[in-house]
Amino acid sequence: MYDLGSIKCLATAEANLAQYLQLILTARVHGVTNSTPLTKAHGLSEELGCNIMFKREDTQPGYSYRLRGIYNRMANLDKERRWKGVITSSASDALAVSYAAKECQTPSIIVLPENTAKAKINELKRLGSTVKLHGLSADATKKESMRLQSLHDLIFIPRPGDEYIIAGHGTVGQEIIQQTIHSQVYAVFCPIACGTLIAGLGIYLKRIAPHIKIIGVQLHDSADISRLIHCKGQSKLEEHLLSRKISPKVARICSDVMDDIVQVTMNEVLIATKNIYEDTRQLVNTEGVLAVAGMKSWITSKGLVGSETDFIAITSEAQLDFSEISCIVKQASLAEMAMGSDGDSGIDSLMHGTGTASTCAGDGWSSSTTVVGAETCASFASDVDARLWNS
């Protein structure tokens, strides 16, 4: 006999994904966000014996994919609500909120910790946002932003699981289909972070090209999730995502569209930072690197080196301070030595340092991140850029 309950749940899930597909197709991002390039990574392609491509979301205005979802959210507010203004305490989303608010001619308030770098504050003010500094932690800024939101009837952005943000991010998947012979693409790698990017692009890709594997990437932590991925939609995968404080709606979508999860160490992230620089002459922050680090690990573990298969990694953002560059270069060199790699690289021309231990502090690079042997100690939250814009 058929399980009518399971059939009903499946039908509901299918209907929800169909609704999201319609939202992606009608997303109001064109003319404000860029259709970002899909570029071949020649160095990595040669190293792995595959056709490696980067989807360059780091080239968006604001240097991040985040503008897609946040602008789509604001553009779909009714005018009366939009005129009241928006507010955020999300350090990772601050620049995207500010940029989108300017485009929508919407007042915006950005609440950030008191120790935020002056250059970052000035950039937000240049875009027209009011910047309020409060406290020294994310919890303190969130409480203050909630107080201001209630006091002035503002719109809090982003809301967890916002369908317009998911749909805006889904346009990344739409562009991938437009830019490739999608029948040749084997897998797309994407950072998990808060889940909205991989949920959005996953919805579109699984609807249009269901053979493409969607692989989520995150920093290694103590949770052993390698056993959780046996089949798509497994409940344990959803439980894992919920444990990382991803909204239930987003976790449910992710469990429907993701085929696998890869965990990477900070050493792998640092080496991938160097790989990206060699192929693009661009330095990206931690979340922006994750997909490339995960792709390298996954291709190797699956025995696909030399397969000449097409793979795509989303370089999701590049929100870095100039002051961080020298530290990242030194850490990448140390990570390469710790992992047993060799060879010179163009990134070395940025800085000639010694082989002594060092630490990084700033956007996406924890002050406690130190290369030690083949592993790295790092005090990162589940969203690896939780301290973005806080230095």
C-alpha positions in Angstrom: 0.0 0.0 0.0 1.0 3.6 -0.6 1.9 5.8 2.4 -0.7 8.6 1.9 1.0 10.8 4.5 4.4 10.6 2.7 2.7 11.2 -0.6 1.0 14.3 0.8 4.2 15.6 2.3 6.1 15.1 -1.0 3.4 16.9 -2.9 3.5 19.8 -0.5 7.3 20.0 -0.8 7.1 19.9 -4.6 4.5 22.7 -4.6 6.6 24.8 -2.4 9.7 24.4 -4.6 7.6 25.3 -7.6 6.5 28.5 -5.9 10.1 29.3 -5.2 11.0 28.7 -8.8 8.4 31.3 -9.9 9.8 33.8 -7.4 13.3 33.2 -8.8 12.1 33.7 -12.4 10.5 37.0 -11.3 13.2 38.2 -9.0 13.8 42.0 -9.2 17.6 42.0 -9.4 18.3 42.9 -13.0 19.9 46.3 -13.5 21.2 46.5 -9.9 23.1 43.3 -9.5 25.6 42.0 -12.0 25.3 38.9 -14.1 28.6 37.6 -12.7 31.2 35.9 -14.9 31.7 32.2 -14.9 35.5 31.9 -15.5 37.7 28.9 -16.0 40.3 28.4 -13.3 43.2 27.3 -15.5 45.7 26.5 -12.7 43.2 24.4 -10.7 41.9 22.7 -13.8 45.5 21.6 -14.6 46.2 20.5 -11.0 43.0 18.4 -10.7 42.7 17.3 -14.3 39.2 18.6 -14.5 37.4 21.6 -16.0 37.1 23.9 -12.9 35.1 27.1 -13.1 34.5 29.9 -10.6 31.1 31.7 -10.4 32.5 35.1 -9.5 30.0 36.5 -7.0 32.9 38.4 -5.4 32.6 40.8 -8.4 29.1 42.0 -7.4 28.6 45.5 -6.1 29.5 45.2 -2.5 31.7 42.2 -3.4 29.1 39.7 -2.3 26.2 37.6 -3.5 24.2 39.0 -0.6 23.1 42.0 -2.7 20.9 39.7 -4.9 18.6 38.6 -2.0 18.6 41.8 0.0 17.8 44.0 -3.0 15.1 41.6 -4.2 13.6 41.8 -0.6 13.6 45.6 -0.6 12.3 45.9 -4.1 9.3 43.8 -3.2 8.3 45.9 -0.2 5.2 48.1 -0.7 6.1 51.8 -1.0 4.6 52.7 2.4 6.7 50.1 4.2 9.8 50.9 2.2 9.6 54.6 3.1 9.7 53.8 6.8 13.2 52.4 6.4 15.1 49.3 7.1 17.5 48.2 9.8 20.1 45.5 10.2 22.6 44.4 12.8 24.1 41.7 10.5 27.7 42.6 10.0 27.9 40.3 7.0 25.0 41.9 5.3 25.7 45.5 6.2 27.2 46.6 2.9 24.5 44.9 0.8 21.7 46.4 2.9 23.3 49.9 2.6 23.8 49.5 -1.2 20.2 48.1 -1.8 18.7 50.9 0.4 20.4 53.5 -1.7 19.1 51.9 -4.9 15.6 51.7 -3.5 15.8 55.2 -2.0 15.0 53.7 1.4 16.3 55.1 4.7 18.6 52.5 6.4 20.2 52.1 9.8 23.1 49.8 10.3 23.9 48.8 13.9 27.5 47.7 14.5 29.8 47.1 17.4 31.8 50.1 18.8 35.1 48.6 17.6 34.1 48.6 13.9 36.9 50.0 11.7 36.4 53.7 10.7 37.0 52.9 7.0 34.0 50.5 7.1 31.8 53.0 8.8 32.7 55.7 6.3 31.9 53.4 3.4 28.4 52.7 4.8 27.8 56.4 5.4 29.0 57.2 1.8 26.2 55.0 0.6 23.7 57.0 2.7 23.1 54.7 5.7 22.9 55.9 9.3 25.5 54.0 11.3 24.9 53.4 15.0 27.6 51.9 17.1 26.5 49.9 20.1 28.2 47.4 22.4 31.1 45.1 21.6 29.2 41.9 20.6 26.8 40.7 18.0 24.2 40.0 20.7 24.5 43.6 21.9 24.0 45.1 18.4 21.1 42.7 17.7 19.3 43.8 20.9 19.8 47.5 20.0 18.6 47.0 16.5 15.5 45.2 17.7 14.8 48.1 20.1 15.1 50.7 17.3 13.1 48.5 14.9 10.2 48.4 17.4 10.5 52.1 18.3 10.4 53.4 14.7 8.5 50.6 13.0 11.4 49.7 10.7 11.8 46.6 8.6 14.4 44.2 9.9 16.6 42.8 7.1 17.4 40.0 6.6 14.6 38.0 8.2 15.5 34.3 8.7 14.1 32.2 5.8 12.8 35.2 3.8 11.5 33.8 0.6 12.5 36.9 -1.4 16.1 36.7 -0.2 16.2 33.0 -1.1 14.7 33.8 -4.6 17.2 36.6 -5.2 20.0 34.2 -4.4 18.4 31.6 -6.7 19.3 33.9 -9.6 22.9 32.6 -9.2 21.6 29.1 -10.3 19.7 30.7 -13.2 22.8 32.3 -14.5 24.8 29.1 -14.2 22.3 27.4 -16.5 22.5 30.3 -19.0 26.3 30.3 -18.9 27.0 26.6 -19.3 26.1 23.5 -21.3 24.4 22.3 -18.2 24.3 18.6 -19.3 28.1 18.6 -18.9 28.2 20.1 -15.4 28.7 17.4 -12.7 28.5 19.4 -9.5 28.2 22.9 -8.1 30.0 23.7 -4.8 28.6 26.4 -2.5 29.3 27.6 1.1 26.4 26.7 3.4 26.7 29.7 5.8 23.1 30.8 6.7 21.8 28.5 3.9 19.9 31.0 1.7 22.4 31.0 -1.2 22.7 27.2 -1.5 18.9 26.8 -1.0 18.1 29.4 -3.7 20.5 28.1 -6.4 19.7 24.5 -5.4 16.0 25.0 -6.1 16.7 26.3 -9.6 19.3 23.8 -10.5 17.4 20.8 -9.3 14.3 21.9 -11.3 16.1 22.7 -14.5 19.1 20.3 -14.4 18.4 17.7 -11.6 21.5 15.6 -12.6 23.8 18.4 -11.2 25.0 17.6 -7.7 24.7 20.4 -5.1 27.5 20.1 -2.6 27.5 22.3 0.5 30.8 23.3 2.2 31.5 24.4 5.7 34.4 24.7 8.1 35.3 21.6 10.0 33.9 21.3 13.5 33.5 18.6 16.1 30.3 17.3 14.6 30.9 14.2 12.5 28.3 14.6 9.7 30.0 12.4 7.1 27.5 9.6 8.0 24.5 11.9 7.6 24.5 12.0 3.8 23.2 8.8 2.6 20.4 10.1 0.4 19.0 13.4 -0.6 16.4 14.8 1.8 17.5 12.7 4.8 16.0 14.0 8.0 19.3 13.8 9.8 20.8 16.4 7.3 17.9 18.7 8.2 18.6 18.2 11.9 22.3 19.0 11.4 21.5 22.2 9.6 19.0 23.2 12.3 21.8 22.6 14.9 23.8 25.2 13.1 21.0 27.8 13.7 19.9 27.8 10.1 16.2 28.7 9.9 13.8 25.7 9.7 12.4 26.8 6.4 15.9 27.1 4.9 17.1 23.9 6.5 14.1 22.0 4.9 14.9 23.4 1.5 18.6 22.5 1.8 17.8 19.0 2.8 15.7 18.7 -0.4 18.3 20.1 -2.8 21.7 19.2 -1.3 23.4 16.0 -2.3 26.4 16.1 0.0 28.3 18.2 2.6 32.1 18.7 2.7 33.9 19.9 5.8 37.2 21.6 5.3 40.0 22.7 7.7 41.4 26.2 7.9 44.6 25.0 6.3 42.6 23.8 3.3 40.8 27.2 3.2 44.1 29.1 3.2 45.6 27.0 0.4 42.4 27.5 -1.6 42.8 31.2 -1.0 46.2 31.0 -2.8 44.7 28.9 -5.6 42.0 31.5 -6.2 44.5 34.3 -6.2 46.7 32.4 -8.7 43.8 32.0 -11.1 42.0 35.4 -10.6 44.5 37.7 -8.9 41.7 38.3 -6.4 41.9 37.7 -2.6 38.6 36.6 -1.1 37.5 36.1 2.5 36.8 32.9 4.3 33.3 32.2 3.1 34.3 33.2 -0.4 37.0 30.5 -0.4 35.0 27.6 1.2 33.5 26.3 -2.0 36.9 26.0 -3.7 38.4 24.3 -0.7 35.5 21.9 -0.5 35.6 21.2 -4.3 39.3 20.2 -4.1 38.7 17.9 -1.2 35.6 16.3 -2.7 37.1 15.7 -6.1 40.1 14.0 -4.5 38.0 11.9 -2.1 35.7 10.7 -4.9 38.6 9.7 -7.2 37.7 12.2 -9.8 41.1 13.7 -10.3 42.0 13.5 -14.0 38.4 12.9 -15.0 38.2 16.0 -17.1 34.7 16.6 -15.6 33.1 20.0 -15.3 32.8 21.5 -11.7 31.7 24.9 -10.6 32.6 26.6 -7.3 30.8 29.7 -6.0 33.4 32.4 -4.9 30.7 34.0 -2.9 32.3 37.2 -1.6 35.5 39.2 -1.1 34.9 41.6 1.7 38.4 42.1 3.0 40.3 45.0 4.5 43.6 46.0 2.9 45.3 45.6 6.3 44.5 41.9 6.3 46.3 41.0 3.1 49.8 40.5 4.4 48.6 38.3 7.2 46.5 36.1 4.9 49.5 35.7 2.5 51.7 34.6 5.4 49.1 32.2 6.8 48.6 30.6 3.3 52.3 30.0 3.0 52.5 28.4 6.4 49.4 26.3 5.7 51.0 25.1 2.4 54.1 24.0 4.3 52.0 22.3 7.0 50.0 20.4 4.3 53.2 19.3 2.5 52.7 21.4 -0.6 55.5 23.0 -2.6 56.2 25.3 -5.5 56.3 29.1 -5.8 53.2 31.2 -6.6 52.2 34.6 -7.8 50.8 35.3 -4.4 54.2 35.2 -2.9 55.1 38.3 -4.8 52.7 40.2 -2.5 54.8 39.6 0.5 58.1 37.9 1.4 57.7 36.7 5.0 59.5 34.3 7.3 58.3 30.9 8.3 57.3 31.9 11.8 53.8 31.4 13.2 51.4 34.3 12.9 47.7 35.1 13.5 45.1 37.0 11.5 42.4 39.3 12.8 39.6 40.9 10.7 36.9 40.1 8.3 36.4 36.3 8.2 39.9 35.6 9.6 39.9 34.9 13.3 42.5 36.4 15.6 42.9 32.9 17.1 43.5 31.2 13.7 47.1 29.8 13.8 48.5 27.2 11.6 49.7 24.2 13.7 51.0 21.2 11.9 48.4 19.8 9.5 45.4 21.4 11.4 44.3 24.8 12.5 42.7 26.2 15.6 40.0 28.7 14.8 37.2 30.3 16.8 34.7 30.6 14.0 30.9 30.5 14.4 28.7 28.5 12.1 28.5 31.5 9.8 32.2 31.9 9.3 31.9 35.6 8.6 30.0 36.5 11.7 32.8 39.0 12.5 32.7 40.5 9.0 32.9 44.3 9.2 34.1 44.0 12.8 37.8 44.5 13.2 
